[in-house]
């Protein structure tokens, strides 16, 4: 009996050890199985290191969630993203643009709608920011806004001094005089060129001519169209800038325009504050500043074209929505927003973030004081042909003398009017 009892005890102990060991194996296996692999797509190639560091910080707080950040050239991003989503192979987390570009993903059902309660602090974002992440017809929320942008004028003070100019212009007529003086000194006044960038130049000065938000509201409501005399003046104003742009300006690439400025070979660059970090990275030694477009008269009204840059969204077909949602919550946190602004010199959409950089601070202040919707981006990129694409074709044609400002305006009216309901019956046809 004692022998049998001893045997039973040994067998029981062996079974207990085996169960304990197998339990450990099961626990380890379960831990490995719990690891979730997520993919994030973005057009921010230049911010790859930043986002990879952000992901490391997030993973330290959320072990078991792995995120692979993949970035693509900005010009190709929307096409690559749409193709991947259509094939059912899109990323779990999507860095989306705003307004019309977002709507391209909303209409086919590629994005998972968000409830305000799902993302902590989302109820503190402004209405305008949140609206940038809603569809054109489907007004549900699809993304967490990530940045705000505005257009203005970068200037190289040292280069201006070489031309005998010792302070930035205080009025728009003075700006034109400075361009003239720089060119007369044998130097390059404006770095801008290329069809896309010419539209940005126009957006930098246009609100001053058509009247900013009041005109935007009238057009959106269908009370006015793009053949309004004030809008025509904004187009014609581009002809005043053309003599100071690089030779063969309409054919100059966007990257070549940027390089002309950050290499210190041009006095002014008209464009978005989003270039700030890029310029510094490309040439850390260059000294430059940023200003809002000056008013027509001293102390006069100023307007700064402003928009929401995009957001972070979730693929409707992801199998890991809870984990993706955790990451969106982190991207909506003040911790992330402050890091975003401090590291890549852009204005975070997260409420309460401080702008410590002096140059970026000028842009942020200009947004608050003089902000008006960047008309074609905010209002008229929802369908094809977009207002932007029509101007990107029309403005170079006008500058090259093949079309008049009136013809360009009529083309925009006709193109946008094909899909923008408030224009119905208000556009003259031949």
C-alpha positions in Angstrom: 0.0 0.0 0.0 2.8 2.4 0.9 4.4 1.7 -2.4 1.3 2.4 -4.3 0.7 5.6 -2.3 4.2 6.8 -3.0 3.7 6.1 -6.7 0.4 8.0 -6.7 2.1 10.9 -5.0 4.9 11.0 -7.6 2.4 10.7 -10.5 0.3 13.5 -9.0 3.4 15.7 -8.5 4.5 15.0 -12.1 1.1 15.9 -13.4 1.1 19.1 -11.3 4.5 20.1 -12.7 3.4 19.2 -16.2 0.2 21.2 -15.9 2.2 24.2 -14.5 4.7 24.0 -17.3 2.1 23.6 -19.9 0.2 26.5 -18.4 3.3 28.7 -18.7 3.6 27.6 -22.3 0.0 28.4 -22.9 0.4 31.8 -21.1 3.4 32.7 -23.3 1.7 31.5 -26.4 -1.4 33.6 -25.5 0.8 36.7 -24.9 2.4 36.3 -28.3 -1.0 35.8 -29.9 -2.3 38.9 -28.2 0.3 41.1 -30.0 -1.5 43.1 -32.6 0.3 44.3 -35.8 -1.1 47.5 -37.2 0.0 49.4 -40.3 -0.2 53.2 -40.7 0.0 55.0 -44.1 1.0 58.7 -44.4 2.3 61.2 -47.0 4.7 62.7 -44.4 7.9 61.2 -45.7 9.9 63.9 -44.0 8.4 63.1 -40.6 9.1 59.3 -40.7 11.7 59.5 -37.8 9.3 61.5 -35.7 6.4 59.1 -36.1 8.6 56.1 -35.5 9.6 57.7 -32.2 6.0 58.5 -31.4 5.1 54.8 -32.0 7.9 53.7 -29.6 6.5 55.9 -26.9 3.0 54.6 -27.5 4.2 51.0 -27.5 5.9 51.5 -24.1 2.5 52.4 -22.7 0.6 49.9 -24.7 2.7 46.7 -25.0 1.4 44.2 -27.5 0.4 46.8 -30.1 3.0 47.1 -32.8 2.6 49.8 -35.5 4.4 49.9 -38.8 4.6 53.4 -40.2 4.8 53.6 -44.0 5.2 56.9 -45.8 4.8 57.7 -49.5 5.5 60.8 -51.6 2.9 63.4 -51.2 2.0 63.7 -54.9 1.4 60.0 -55.1 -0.2 59.4 -51.7 -3.9 59.7 -52.5 -3.6 57.4 -55.5 -1.6 54.7 -53.6 -4.0 54.9 -50.7 -7.1 54.7 -52.8 -5.8 51.7 -54.7 -4.8 49.9 -51.5 -8.2 50.5 -49.9 -10.1 49.4 -53.0 -8.1 46.2 -53.0 -8.9 45.5 -49.4 -5.2 45.8 -48.4 -5.2 49.3 -47.0 -3.6 50.3 -43.6 -5.3 49.9 -40.3 -4.6 53.6 -39.4 -4.9 56.1 -42.2 -3.3 59.6 -42.2 -6.0 61.3 -44.2 -6.2 64.7 -45.7 -9.2 67.0 -45.1 -12.3 68.2 -46.9 -12.6 66.8 -50.5 -9.6 64.4 -50.3 -11.2 62.9 -47.2 -14.5 62.6 -48.9 -13.0 60.4 -51.6 -12.4 57.8 -48.8 -15.8 58.4 -47.1 -18.0 57.8 -50.1 -16.8 54.2 -50.9 -17.1 53.4 -47.2 -13.3 52.9 -46.6 -13.2 54.7 -43.2 -14.8 53.8 -39.9 -16.9 56.6 -38.5 -15.9 57.9 -35.0 -18.2 58.7 -32.1 -17.1 61.8 -30.1 -17.1 59.7 -26.9 -14.5 57.2 -28.4 -11.7 59.8 -28.4 -10.9 61.6 -25.2 -10.8 65.4 -25.6 -12.4 65.4 -29.1 -15.2 67.5 -27.8 -12.8 70.3 -27.2 -11.7 70.7 -30.8 -13.3 73.6 -32.7 -16.3 73.0 -34.9 -14.3 74.1 -38.0 -11.6 71.6 -37.3 -14.0 68.7 -36.8 -16.0 69.7 -39.9 -12.8 69.2 -41.9 -13.0 65.5 -41.0 -16.6 65.0 -42.1 -17.8 64.0 -45.5 -19.5 66.2 -48.1 -22.8 64.4 -47.8 -22.1 62.0 -45.0 -21.7 64.4 -42.0 -20.4 61.8 -39.6 -16.9 62.3 -38.1 -14.2 60.1 -39.7 -10.9 61.5 -38.4 -9.0 63.2 -35.5 -7.7 66.5 -36.9 -3.9 66.7 -36.7 -2.7 70.2 -37.8 -3.8 73.6 -38.9 -2.0 75.5 -41.7 -1.9 79.0 -43.2 -0.3 80.7 -46.2 2.0 83.7 -45.9 5.4 85.0 -47.0 8.8 83.7 -46.0 11.6 86.2 -46.4 15.4 86.2 -46.2 16.4 89.4 -44.4 20.2 89.0 -45.3 19.4 88.6 -49.0 17.1 91.7 -48.8 19.9 93.7 -47.2 22.1 92.9 -50.1 19.5 94.7 -52.3 19.4 97.7 -49.9 16.2 96.7 -48.1 16.4 96.7 -44.3 12.9 95.8 -43.1 10.0 93.7 -44.3 7.2 95.4 -46.1 4.4 97.0 -44.0 1.9 97.2 -46.9 1.2 95.2 -50.0 2.2 98.1 -52.4 5.5 98.3 -50.4 5.9 94.5 -51.0 5.6 95.1 -54.7 8.2 97.9 -54.6 10.6 95.6 -52.7 10.2 92.9 -55.4 11.0 95.6 -58.0 14.1 96.8 -56.1 15.4 93.2 -55.6 15.1 92.5 -59.3 16.7 95.8 -60.2 19.7 94.8 -58.1 20.2 91.7 -60.2 18.8 89.3 -57.6 15.9 86.8 -57.5 12.9 88.4 -55.9 10.4 85.5 -55.8 11.3 81.8 -55.6 7.8 80.6 -56.6 6.9 78.7 -59.8 4.9 75.8 -61.1 1.2 75.3 -61.5 0.5 73.9 -58.0 2.6 76.5 -56.3 1.2 79.3 -58.3 -2.2 78.5 -56.9 -0.7 78.8 -53.4 0.7 82.2 -54.3 -2.7 83.2 -55.4 -4.2 81.9 -52.1 -1.7 84.0 -50.2 -2.9 87.3 -51.6 -6.4 86.6 -53.0 -8.5 87.2 -49.9 -7.2 90.7 -49.7 -8.9 91.4 -53.1 -12.1 89.4 -52.8 -12.8 90.3 -49.2 -12.0 87.2 -47.1 -14.6 85.2 -45.2 -17.6 87.3 -46.3 -17.0 86.5 -49.9 -16.3 82.8 -49.1 -19.6 82.6 -47.3 -21.5 84.2 -50.2 -20.0 81.8 -52.7 -20.7 78.8 -50.5 -24.3 80.0 -50.2 -24.6 80.6 -53.9 -25.1 84.3 -53.5 -22.0 85.1 -55.6 -20.0 83.1 -58.1 -16.4 83.2 -59.3 -17.1 85.8 -62.0 -17.7 88.4 -59.3 -15.5 91.5 -60.0 -13.7 91.1 -56.6 -12.6 87.6 -57.5 -11.4 88.8 -61.0 -9.2 91.3 -59.2 -7.6 88.5 -57.2 -6.7 86.7 -60.4 -5.4 89.9 -62.1 -3.2 90.6 -59.1 -1.1 87.6 -60.0 0.0 89.4 -63.1 1.8 92.0 -60.9 3.9 89.2 -59.3 4.8 87.4 -62.5 7.7 89.6 -63.5 9.5 88.8 -60.3 9.2 85.0 -60.5 12.0 82.8 -61.9 12.4 82.6 -65.7 9.9 80.2 -67.3 8.1 80.3 -64.0 5.1 78.2 -64.9 7.3 75.3 -65.8 9.5 75.5 -62.6 8.9 72.5 -60.3 7.6 72.9 -56.8 10.8 71.4 -55.4 13.0 73.7 -57.5 11.1 76.7 -56.1 11.6 75.5 -52.5 15.3 74.8 -53.2 15.8 78.3 -54.6 14.6 79.8 -51.4 16.3 77.5 -48.8 19.6 77.7 -50.7 19.5 81.4 -50.0 19.1 82.5 -53.7 15.7 84.3 -53.5 14.3 87.1 -51.3 10.8 85.8 -50.8 8.8 82.6 -50.9 5.0 82.7 -50.8 3.5 79.5 -49.4 2.5 77.5 -46.4 3.9 77.6 -42.9 4.2 73.8 -43.2 7.5 74.5 -45.1 9.2 75.8 -41.9 10.5 72.5 -40.7 11.4 71.4 -44.2 13.5 74.6 -44.9 15.4 74.2 -41.6 16.1 70.6 -42.3 17.4 71.2 -45.8 19.6 74.1 -44.8 20.1 74.5 -41.0 22.4 77.5 -41.6 19.9 79.7 -43.5 18.2 82.5 -41.5 14.7 83.5 -42.6 11.4 84.7 -41.2 7.7 84.5 -41.9 5.0 87.1 -42.2 1.3 87.4 -43.0 0.5 89.1 -46.3 0.7 92.8 -45.5 -2.5 95.0 -45.8 -3.2 97.4 -48.7 -2.8 100.4 -46.4 -1.1 100.9 -43.0 -3.3 99.5 -40.3 -5.7 98.1 -43.0 -7.4 94.7 -43.0 -5.3 91.6 -43.3 -6.4 88.2 -44.4 -4.6 84.9 -44.0 -5.8 81.8 -45.9 -6.1 79.0 -43.3 -7.2 75.4 -43.3 -7.2 72.1 -41.4 -4.4 69.9 -42.9 -5.9 66.5 -42.3 -6.5 63.9 -39.6 -5.9 60.3 -38.3 -8.6 57.8 -39.3 -9.3 54.1 -39.1 -9.8 51.7 -42.0 -13.4 50.3 -41.9 -12.1 46.8 -42.7 -9.4 46.6 -40.0 -9.7 43.6 -37.7 -8.1 45.6 -34.9 -10.3 48.6 -34.4 -10.0 48.8 -30.6 -6.2 48.8 -30.8 -6.2 51.4 -33.7 -8.6 53.5 -31.6 -6.1 53.4 -28.7 -3.5 54.9 -31.0 -6.0 57.6 -32.2 -6.6 58.5 -28.5 -2.9 59.0 -28.0 -2.6 61.1 -31.2 -5.4 63.3 -29.7 -3.5 63.8 -26.4 -1.8 67.0 -25.4 1.4 65.0 -24.8 1.5 64.1 -28.5 0.3 67.5 -29.7 3.1 69.3 -27.8 5.7 66.9 -29.1 4.3 67.3 -32.6 4.6 71.1 -32.5 8.0 71.2 -30.8 9.6 68.6 -33.0 8.4 69.2 -36.5 7.5 72.9 -36.3 3.8 72.6 -37.2 0.7 73.9 -35.4 -1.0 70.9 -33.7 -4.8 70.7 -33.8 -4.8 69.4 -30.2 -6.4 72.1 -28.0 -4.1 73.7 -25.4 -0.8 73.1 -27.1 1.8 75.9 -26.7 3.8 77.2 -29.7 7.3 77.9 -28.4 9.0 78.5 -31.7 9.0 82.3 -32.5 8.6 81.9 -36.3 5.8 79.3 -35.9 4.3 81.5 -33.3 3.9 84.3 -35.8 1.9 82.0 -38.1 -0.2 80.8 -35.2 -1.0 84.4 -34.2 -1.8 85.3 -37.8 -4.3 82.4 -38.0 -6.1 83.6 -34.9 -6.1 87.3 -35.9 -6.6 87.2 -39.6 -7.7 83.7 -40.5 -10.1 83.1 -43.4 -10.9 79.8 -45.2 -8.4 78.9 -48.0 -11.3 79.1 -50.4 -10.5 76.4 -53.0 -9.2 73.9 -50.5 -11.9 74.3 -47.9 -14.9 74.7 -50.1 -14.3 73.4 -53.6 -12.2 70.2 -53.6 -15.1 67.8 -53.0 -15.8 66.8 -56.6 -14.1 66.9 -60.0 -13.1 69.2 -61.4 -12.0 70.8 -58.2 -11.6 74.6 -57.9 -7.9 74.0 -57.2 -7.3 71.9 -60.4 -9.1 74.5 -62.5 -6.9 77.3 -61.1 -3.8 75.3 -61.4 -4.5 75.1 -65.1 -6.0 78.5 -65.5 -3.5 80.7 -63.7 -0.4 79.6 -65.7 -2.5 80.1 -68.9 -3.3 83.6 -67.8 0.3 84.4 -66.9 1.5 83.0 -70.2 -1.0 85.2 -72.0 -3.2 82.4 -73.5 -6.3 83.3 -71.3 -7.6 86.4 -69.6 -8.6 86.6 -66.0 -12.2 86.6 -67.0 -11.9 83.5 -69.1 -10.1 81.7 -66.1 -13.0 82.8 -63.8 -15.6 81.5 -66.3 -13.8 78.2 -66.5 -13.8 77.8 -62.7 -17.5 78.7 -62.6 -18.4 76.2 -65.3 -16.2 73.4 -63.8 -17.3 73.8 -60.2 -20.9 74.5 -61.3 -21.1 71.0 -62.8 -21.3 69.6 -59.3 -21.8 72.5 -56.8 -25.6 72.8 -56.4 -25.8 76.4 -55.2 -24.4 77.6 -58.6 -27.3 76.0 -60.4 -29.0 78.5 -62.8 -26.5 81.2 -61.9 -23.8 80.5 -64.5 -24.0 82.0 -67.9 -23.6 79.5 -70.7 -22.6 80.3 -74.3 
